[in-house]
Amino acid sequence: MDLGLSSKTVLISGGTSGIGLEAAREFLQEGARVCLMGRSAERGQAAVRLLQHEAHGADICFMAGDVRSKADCSRVVRETAERFGGLDVLVNSAGIYREGALEDLREEELDDLLDCNVKGVFHLTQAALPALKASCGSVVNVASDAGVHGNYFCAAYCASKGAVVLFTRALALETAAFGVRVNAIAPGDILTPLTEAQLGTGEKREQSLQEMASVYPLRRIGMAEEAAALIVFLASARASFVTGAVYSIDGGLTA
């Protein structure tokens, strides 16, 4: 099935691990050219080496940048467009997770969540819009099931991802006249390094994983490649009449 992504240029924030890295792998398999954006040059270069090893001749690069910095976002978009001759797809995958009671939430923790999960999406999308309008491109945001329903002891994170959900829908209306599509995925728990850090190791990991999976109707948590496949579909020509959509990928959790 031709997804119409061959030779398209894709910029992925948070592209050095988890869902972002898996999405890069999937885009490369479709013949796209990919730029990974992340804060760690070491992890970025390691990700590039890994993907080049898997797909010989893959056109991929890494550019260091922090989505919390508007200047970094502008620079990375500009340099990506200069390197590849434009920009067709933006994937906003960078994000951080925090949980805990609201009474215990420190102001710097709230600032960090909002700066990364909300302002980072705003900054990078704002910088990319002129290029995306020129290419009639698309944006795919990584929200969360926590952006469409409440989670215990997770008010700040839920608020940040809820902002991404409504940003997606509003921007889709704003950019539709320019042929730019804006969609989001809302994953439940996905097995990524971020999730692994919560699970622990050994017997504790297996017990924690079973407890986490028990709340899902499908009786398991998701895999990064499943979330990535949905991102690639939404960015592709196969989803050409889809915009303003927020796709749940959560094993039935929000059903």
Secondary structure, 3 states (H helix, E strand, C coil): CCCCCCCCEEEEECCCCHHHHHHHHHHHHCCCEEEEEECCHHHHHHHHHHHHHHCCCCCEEEEECCCCCHHHHHHHHHHHHHHHCCCCEEEECCCCCCCCCHHHCCHHHHHHHHHHHHHHHHHHHHHHHHHHHHHCCEEEEECCHHHCCCCCCCHHHHHHHHHHHHHHHHHHHHHHHHCCEEEEEEECCEECHHHHHHHCCHHHHHHHHHHHHCCCCCCCCEEHHHHHHHHHHHHCHHHCCCCCCEEEECCCCCC
